[in-house]
Amino acid sequence: QVQLVDSGGGLVQAGGSLRLSCAASGRTLSSYAMGWFRQTPGKEREFVAGISKRGDRTQNSDSVKGRFTISRDNAKNTVYLQMNSLKPEDTAVYYCASVWTALNTIFTTARRYDYWGQGTQVTVSS
């Protein structure tokens, strides 16, 4: 079992920045691919960014490319999402997720992930 705790959300003006953190316990994250997803009411959970278990491969969705950066510190069992140049359309609940994998790969679909954080609200005002 992996327990994930998301934090770092809040209210920010458009153009501002936030850094989300996802702290894991129960297992070391070095064998897990990690991802960040977001969700707004009435919509499906949307892939935002993913990172391989070694941290040397990352992928962003087109909507956040060039603005968001995912990273991980396996020694601290923590994954981060640095969000810059925030826009009102980035407003959502953000979730981190993990999945054990033998491969150094990235997963972009929510159903591939086994464990989820509780979510942290990000609100961007115009």
Summary of the structure (lengths in Angstrom):
residues: 126
radius of gyration: 13.4
end to end distance: 39.8
largest distance: 42.9
contacts: 397
relative contact order: 0.32
helix: 7%
strand: 50%
